Amino acid sequence: MAAYTNGTGGTLSGITSVEDWFCGCVNFLLGQQMNTARNPTTIRNLERTINSAGAMSGSLSVPITISSGTGGLISIAAASYLTGVIWTAPTGGDAAPPNEVIALIDAARRIKLLELDTSKNLTNGNYITEFGFSMGTTSAGGTTNGNCAIRWSGFPLDMTVAANGDTTYSGRIYLS
């Protein structure tokens, strides 16, 4: 299992693996996107399906801002495209994303980096099939708009069914 410390006090709790962090971020953002109070204009930046074998596929395409940071670093920001989402970043963990969109981008980034490391990806899983940023065509003061596109296919899930029939999905561990 790839170690992941979720921290405390965040919107998502009980996360112990990067696979579950990714799945939790997808599920949270999708739930908010489906809420008409949060998404009155029905923007569909996130798509997700779960097949009968319990594998998740989907995509995220969101506008971003790319700017020059200090020391030659690049800064990438993505604002929430929804209204009134209550997101609290955890403290004391491996990540403290400022909003739910950055959380999903961060989770996919962490998964993809581990998938590319053959010592951490013993099953050769390649479920994050696209992860990229594109820059806009104009710049003002070193800042440009752009897009972040992420796709995943066949991401393995574990399903739990509660006594009342409620179904929850968590990311199946495949990285070490």
C-alpha positions as CSV (number, residue, x, y, z in Angstrom):
1,M,0.0,0.0,0.0
2,A,1.3,3.4,-0.9
3,A,1.5,5.4,2.3
4,Y,-0.8,8.4,2.5
5,T,-1.5,10.4,5.6
6,N,-4.8,12.2,5.3
7,G,-4.3,14.5,8.3
8,T,-7.2,15.8,10.5
9,G,-10.1,18.1,10.3
10,G,-10.6,17.8,6.5
11,T,-13.8,17.4,4.5
12,L,-12.7,13.8,3.5
13,S,-11.8,11.6,6.5
14,G,-10.7,8.0,7.0
15,I,-8.5,8.0,4.0
16,T,-5.4,5.7,4.3
17,S,-4.2,5.2,0.7
18,V,-3.6,7.3,-2.4
19,E,-6.1,5.2,-4.2
20,D,-8.8,6.0,-1.7
21,W,-7.8,9.7,-1.7
22,F,-8.4,9.7,-5.5
23,C,-11.7,7.9,-5.3
24,G,-12.9,10.1,-2.4
25,C,-12.0,13.3,-4.3
26,V,-13.9,12.0,-7.4
27,N,-16.9,11.1,-5.4
28,F,-17.0,14.3,-3.4
29,L,-16.6,16.5,-6.5
30,L,-19.2,14.5,-8.4
31,G,-21.7,14.7,-5.6
32,Q,-21.2,18.5,-5.4
33,Q,-21.5,18.8,-9.2
34,M,-24.8,16.9,-9.2
35,N,-26.3,19.2,-6.5
36,T,-28.4,21.8,-8.3
37,A,-27.9,24.3,-5.5
38,R,-24.1,24.0,-6.1
39,N,-24.3,23.7,-9.9
40,P,-27.3,25.8,-11.1
41,T,-26.0,26.0,-14.6
42,T,-25.3,22.2,-14.8
43,I,-21.6,22.5,-15.7
44,R,-20.2,19.0,-16.4
45,N,-16.5,19.3,-15.9
46,L,-16.3,15.9,-14.2
47,E,-17.6,12.7,-15.7
48,R,-17.6,9.3,-14.0
49,T,-18.9,5.8,-14.7
50,I,-18.6,2.6,-12.7
51,N,-19.0,-0.6,-14.6
52,S,-20.4,-3.9,-13.4
53,A,-16.9,-5.2,-12.5
54,G,-16.4,-2.3,-10.1
55,A,-14.0,-0.3,-12.2
56,M,-14.3,3.5,-12.5
57,S,-13.6,5.5,-15.6
58,G,-14.0,9.2,-16.1
59,S,-12.5,12.6,-16.9
60,L,-12.0,16.0,-15.5
61,S,-11.5,19.1,-17.6
62,V,-11.2,22.4,-15.7
63,P,-9.9,25.9,-16.4
64,I,-6.7,26.8,-14.6
65,T,-4.4,29.8,-14.2
66,I,-0.7,29.3,-14.8
67,S,1.7,31.9,-13.4
68,S,5.4,32.4,-12.5
69,G,6.1,31.6,-8.9
70,T,9.1,32.5,-6.9
71,G,12.5,30.9,-7.5
72,G,11.5,29.9,-11.1
73,L,8.7,27.6,-9.9
74,I,5.4,27.5,-11.8
75,S,2.2,28.1,-10.0
76,I,-1.0,26.4,-11.2
77,A,-4.4,27.4,-9.7
78,A,-7.8,26.0,-10.3
79,A,-10.9,27.6,-8.8
80,S,-14.0,25.8,-7.9
81,Y,-16.5,25.9,-10.7
82,L,-19.4,25.3,-8.3
83,T,-21.2,27.6,-5.9
84,G,-21.1,27.4,-2.1
85,V,-19.1,24.2,-1.8
86,I,-17.9,23.7,1.8
87,W,-14.4,22.3,1.6
88,T,-11.9,22.1,4.5
89,A,-8.3,21.1,3.8
90,P,-6.9,18.6,6.3
91,T,-4.0,19.7,8.6
92,G,-0.9,17.6,9.3
93,G,-1.3,15.3,6.4
94,D,0.4,14.7,3.0
95,A,-1.8,17.3,1.2
96,A,-3.8,20.4,2.1
97,P,-5.6,21.4,-1.1
98,P,-7.4,24.7,-0.9
99,N,-10.5,23.5,-2.8
100,E,-12.1,20.3,-4.1
101,V,-10.9,20.8,-7.7
102,I,-7.2,21.1,-6.6
103,A,-7.8,18.1,-4.4
104,L,-8.8,15.9,-7.3
105,I,-5.9,17.3,-9.5
106,D,-3.5,16.5,-6.6
107,A,-4.9,13.0,-6.1
108,A,-4.6,12.1,-9.8
109,R,-1.0,13.5,-9.9
110,R,0.0,11.4,-6.9
111,I,-1.5,8.2,-8.5
112,K,0.1,8.9,-11.9
113,L,3.6,9.5,-10.3
114,L,3.3,6.2,-8.5
115,E,2.0,4.4,-11.6
116,L,5.2,5.5,-13.4
117,D,7.5,4.2,-10.7
118,T,7.9,0.4,-11.4
119,S,9.1,-0.2,-7.8
120,K,5.7,1.2,-6.6
121,N,3.5,-0.2,-9.3
122,L,4.1,-4.0,-9.1
123,T,0.9,-4.8,-11.0
124,N,1.7,-2.4,-13.9
125,G,-1.6,-0.6,-13.4
126,N,-2.0,2.3,-15.8
127,Y,-5.4,3.7,-14.8
128,I,-4.6,7.5,-15.1
129,T,-4.4,7.5,-18.9
130,E,-4.1,11.3,-19.4
131,F,-2.8,14.0,-17.1
132,G,-1.9,17.3,-18.7
133,F,-2.0,21.1,-18.7
134,S,-2.4,23.4,-21.7
135,M,-1.7,27.1,-21.8
136,G,-3.9,29.8,-23.2
137,T,-3.0,32.0,-26.1
138,T,-2.6,35.3,-24.2
139,S,-0.6,36.4,-21.2
140,A,-0.8,39.4,-18.8
141,G,2.0,40.0,-16.4
142,G,3.3,36.5,-16.7
143,T,-0.1,34.8,-16.1
144,T,-2.1,32.9,-18.6
145,N,-5.3,30.9,-18.5
146,G,-5.3,27.3,-19.5
147,N,-6.9,23.9,-19.0
148,C,-6.2,20.8,-16.9
149,A,-7.3,17.5,-18.5
150,I,-7.3,14.2,-16.6
151,R,-8.7,10.9,-17.8
152,W,-8.8,7.6,-16.0
153,S,-10.0,4.2,-17.2
154,G,-10.7,0.9,-15.3
155,F,-9.6,2.3,-12.0
156,P,-10.2,-0.6,-9.5
157,L,-12.7,0.0,-6.7
158,D,-13.9,-1.9,-3.7
159,M,-17.7,-1.7,-3.0
160,T,-19.3,-1.9,0.4
161,V,-23.1,-2.3,0.8
162,A,-24.5,-1.3,4.2
163,A,-27.5,-3.0,5.8
164,N,-29.8,-0.3,4.6
165,G,-28.6,-0.9,1.0
166,D,-26.4,2.2,0.7
167,T,-23.4,1.6,-1.5
168,T,-20.0,3.2,-1.1
169,Y,-16.9,2.8,-3.2
170,S,-13.3,3.1,-2.2
171,G,-10.1,2.9,-4.2
172,R,-8.7,-0.6,-4.3
173,I,-5.1,-0.6,-3.3
174,Y,-2.7,-1.6,-6.1
175,L,0.3,0.7,-5.5
176,S,3.0,0.2,-2.9
